[in-house]
C-alpha cells in the first residue's frame, strides 16, 4: 500500500489507485516494487468512474483480463465513452481500432508515442504491437523493447506478448525461463491465453525443472472457464486419460463437447473416437460417425482417414440420411431452404461431388441464392459452427 501511494500518481491512469489498492489482496500488490499494475485489479462499472478508469475497464473486457469474458462490443462502448470524456489514451485507441472514426494507425502511433513519454504502459504496449504487426517494416526487436517496458510497468497483455517472444525467439534469443516468468505474470492476472500457455508449460516442463501435470490441469481449468477452446480440449483429454487428475470419462466428454461448441475441430474428431472406443451399440456408432463426418468436413485429415477405415455400410447409411435431408428440404417451400446455412449446402454439394454422385441443379441454385441473401442467411441460418 505504501508503494502504491508513492508510485500511483506518477504512472497510473487512475488518480485514486492507492486508496483502492488498500482493499486489494496481498498477492496483488506484493510485486509493486517492480510494477504498479496500472490500476488493473478487476474494476466494476460505477457512475463515479473517471474517464481513465472507464478506459481501463474497457481494456479488461477487450482482452479478458481479471477473469472477465472477452467482449469486444462492451469494450468498444466503454472506450468510446472514455474518449468522449477526454481520455487521451482512449482517443488513440479509437484511431487504432477505427472505433467511431476512420482507422488511422499512423495517427494512433503519434498519439501513443507522446503518451509513452509520460510512462503510459498501454501506449508502450500499443507501440510494441505497431512494430510487431502494423509498421511498414516490422521490427521484432523494437517490438520486444516496448513490450518489456510495458510489462515492467504492469501491462498484462504486454507481459503475455513478451512471453511469446521469449518462447519462440521473436526479436530476442529463446529463453524458456523468461517465457515462463512473463507468462506466469499474465496468467496470474487473468489473461486466458497466458493461462493456457502456462498450463502447457507445466504439462511439458518448459522453463521449469520438471513437468507438473496437476498444475497444468489447474491452469487449463482457469483458462477453460474463461472460454479458451484449446484449454477446454486439453482439459477433456486430461480427464479421459487421467493426466494430472482422476480419470473421469463423463467430465472428459463434457469438456470436449464444450470445445467443439467453441469451434475447435480436433474436439469433433476426439468425440467421434470416444464414441467408437468407449461406447457400444449401433446408436453410439452413428453418433461417432456424425462427429467424425463433421470433423473431416472441417478439414481434419485424421477424421477422414478414420471414416475410410470404417465399414462402408455404416458410413453409407449416415450419408444417405444426410442426402435425404437435403432432398426433403428441396421439396419444401423455397423460403424454408434458408434454414439450411449456405455453407452446409455447399458442403453437401462437395460431398456428392467427391462421392461421384450427381449434384442436383436445385441444390446449386439454392446455395447461390442463400449466399446472396445477407438478410435471410444472417437471421435464419443455424451457422456453420452451430449445433450438430
N, C-alpha and C positions, 0 to 999 in steps of 0.2 A: 504494500500500500504506500509506503514511503517512496519507493521507486516510482510508482505511478504518479504520485503527487509531484515529484521532481521532473519527470520526463514527459508527462502527458501534454502540458501546454506547448511544448516545443514541436512535437511530431504528430499528435493525434488530431483528426478532424473533429473529434467530439470534445467540446470545452469542459464537460463535466465527467470526463473519463475517470479521474481519480476518485471522485465521490462514489460512482457506480462500482468501481473495482473493489471498494471496501466490502461488498457483499459477494464478490466472485469467489469461487473455490480456490483453495491454496494452490492446487495443481495448475490453475490457470495463470497465476502470477509469479510462480517460482522462478521463471526464466526472464523476468523483466529486466535484469541487468543487461541482457543481450537484446531483448525485444520488448516493445511496449504493446505488441499485438494490435495496435491502432484501433482499439475500441471494439474489436470483433469478438464479443463474448455472448452472442446469442441475443440480439436485440429483438424487442417486441414492439409492434406498432402502437404508438400512443400520440394523442393530439398535440402534445407539448414537445415533440421531437424537433431538433434543429434540422436545417437542410442537409448538413453533413451526416447526421445520424440517419436521415431518410435515405441518403445515397448509400451509406454503409449497409443498411437493411436490404436495399435493392441488390447489392453485390452478394449478400448472403443467399438471396433467392436465385440469383443468376448462376452462381457456382455450386449451390447446395451446401453451403458452409453450416457448421454447427447443427448438423442433423436435419437441416431443412431440405425438403424436396426441391429439386431444380424446377423453377417455374419462370420461364422467360417472359411471359406476359405480365406477371406480377412484378418482376424485376424492371421491365420497361416502364410500367406505370409509376413505380417509385422513383426511378432515375429521372424521368421526365418531370415529375413533381419537384424533385430536388433542384433540377435545372431551372425551373420557373422561379424557385425561391432564391436563386443566385449562387448555388454551389458550383464553383468553377470546375471541379473535377467531374461533376455530373454533366456540365456543358460539353466538356471534352469527350466524355463517354458517348454522348448523343451524336457528336460528329463522327466518332469512330465507328459506332454501330449503325448510323443512319436512322436514328430514332427521332421522329419529329422534325427532321430536316434531311437534306440530301447528304448521303455518306461522303465524308471528306477526310480521308486518312491523313493527308498532309497537314490539314488544319489541326486535327487532333494531335498529331505529332508535335507541332509547335506548342500547343497548349500544355501537353504533358511534359515537354522539356522545361517549360517555365515552372510548372508545379513541382517537378522533380528537384529543382534547385531549392525548393522550400521543404525538402525532406518528405514529400508526399509519396508514400510507398505504393499506392495504387498507380500513380503516374510512372513510377520506376518500373513496375510490373508491365504496364502497357508499352513502355519503351522497349522492354525485353521482347514482348510479343511482336512489336513492329520490326525489330531487327531479325526476329525468328521467322516471321511469315509474310509481312507486308511490304518490306523495303524492296526497291527495285533490284538491289544486290544484297541478298540476305547475308548476315554476318553472325554466325552462331557464337563466336567469341564475344562479340559486343552484346548479344542477347544474354549470355550467361553472366556477363558483368552486371547488367541491370537486374537480372533475376536474383543474383546474390545480394545486391544492395537492398532490394525489396524484401527478400526473405529474411535478412538480418533485422529488418525493421518490423517483421511480424506478418508480412503478407502471405496468406495461406496458399493461394494459387501459385505464387512465385516460388514458395517452398516446394510445391509439387513439381513445377516445371524444372527447377534446379535438380531435383532428384532424378528426373527423367534424363536430363543432360548428363549427369554423372553415370547413370546406368548404361546409357548407350554410347557415351563418349562423344557427345554433340557439343563442339566448341570447347571441350575440356577433356583431359585424359580420363578414361574409365576409372571409376573408383567405387566399388560396391559398398564400402563402409560409409562413404559420404552420401551415396544414393540412399542407403538405409536411414541415415541420420535425418536427412531432409524429408524423406518420405514419411518417417515416423512423426515428424513435426506436423506435417499437413494432415496426416491421418488422425492424430490426437485432437485436432481442431475441427474434425467433421468433414474433411474433403473425401468424398466417396471413392474417387479413383485412387487417391492416396491410400485409403483403407484397403482397397482391393490389391494394389501393388505391394503394400506392406504384408498382407496375407500371403501373397505369392513368395515374397522374400523369406518369410518364416517357413513356409512349406518346403522351399528348395534350399534353404540355408544360405541365401545370398546376403553378403555383408555382415553375417553373424557367424559365431563359432560352429554351430551345428543346427540342423533343421529343428523346428518346434511345431509339430502338427497341431497340437492343442491351441497354441496361439494363432496359428493360421486359421483354424475354424472360427475362433473368436472374432477375428477381423473380417473374415468372409461374411459372417453373420451381420456385423455392423454395416458393411457396405451393401449387403443384400437388402437390409431393412430400408436403406435409402434408395433402393431401386436399381442397383448396379447389375445388369443382366449376367455378366460373366461370373460375378460373385454368387449369384443365385445358382448358376450352373455348377460351379465348383463346389458349392455347399451341398448340392444334391448328390454329386459324385462322392463327396466325403461321407455322407450318410449311407450311401449304398455300399461303399467298401469299408466302412468303419475306420476311416482315416482321421485320427485326432478326435474321434467321438465314437460313442457306441453305435454300432450298425443299426439302422432303422430304415427299412425299405419304404415305409409309408411316407416318412418325412423326406426321404431322398426323392421319391416320385413327386411329392408336393412342390419341392423347390425346383425340380426340373420343369414342372408344369408352369411355375412362375416365370422361369427363364424363357420358356417357349412363348408365353404370352407377351414377353418383352421383346420378342423377335429374334432371340438367339437361336440360330439354325442348328448348331450341334445338339442343342437340347431336344429338338424334334427327333433326331437320329437316336439319341440315348433313350428316349421314351419308347421308341419303337423296339429297340434292343431289350429294354426292360420287360415289355410285354411278351416278347419272344422267349426270353430266358427265365423269367421269374413267374410267369402266369401260364396256366394251362387252359385248354379248351378252344373251341372254334371262335368264340367271341373275342378272346384275348388275341388270337392270331389276326383277326380282322382289324382290331384296334392297332396292333403292331404295324400292319401293312399300311393303314391310314397315315400313321405318323411318319413312317419311312417314305411314303409317297410324297407327303408334304416336304420332307427334308430334301429328297432328290430333286423336287420341283424348284426348290430354292437354291440349288447348285451344290448340294453335299455329295461328293463322289462316293463316300463310304456307304451312304444310303442307297445310291443307285446300284452299287456292287452287291449290297445285301439283298435288295429286291431281286436281282438277277439270280441269286443263289436259292431263292425260294421256289417251291413248286409252281409251275406256270398256271395250273388250275386255280390256285388260291389268288395269285396276283390278277389273273384274268377275270375272276369273279368280281373283284373290287373294281377293276377297270370298267367292267360292264355296268356296274351301279353308277359310276360317275358319268359314263356315256349316256345312260338313261336319264340322269338328272338334267343334262343339257337338252336332250330331246324333249323331255317334259316341259322345260322352260320355253322351248321354241314353239310349242303348241299353245301356249297361253297368249294373253293379250300382249302386245308389243311393250307396253309400259312396264309389265312385270319383269321383263328381261333386265331392267336396270337394277333389280335386286341382286343380280349376279355382277360382281365387280368386273370391269373390262379386262383387268389383269388376269382374272380367273378364266374368262372366256378365251383369252389368248393362250393361256396355259393349256386349256383343254385342246385348243387347235394344234398346239405344238405336240401334245401327247399323241393325237390322232396321226399327225404327220409322221412322227417317229415310229409309230406302230404300223405304218403303211396303210392306214385307213383313209377313206375319202372324207375330206373336210366339207361339211355342208355349207352351201353358199350363205344360208341364213346366219350361221354362226359367225362367219367372217364379217358380214354386213352389220350384224348387231354389235360386234366387237368394235367396229369403227364408229358406229353411231354412239355407243356408250362412251368411247374415248373423247368424242367431240362435244358431249353434253356435260359441261362442267357442273351445272346446277344439279342435274339428276345424279351424276356419279358421286358428287360430294355429299349430298343429303341422304341418298337412299342406299349407297353401297355398303357392303359389310366390311370392306377394306381388305387390302392384300395381306395385311398382317393381323387380321382379326381372328375370331374364334374358328376352331377347326371342326 
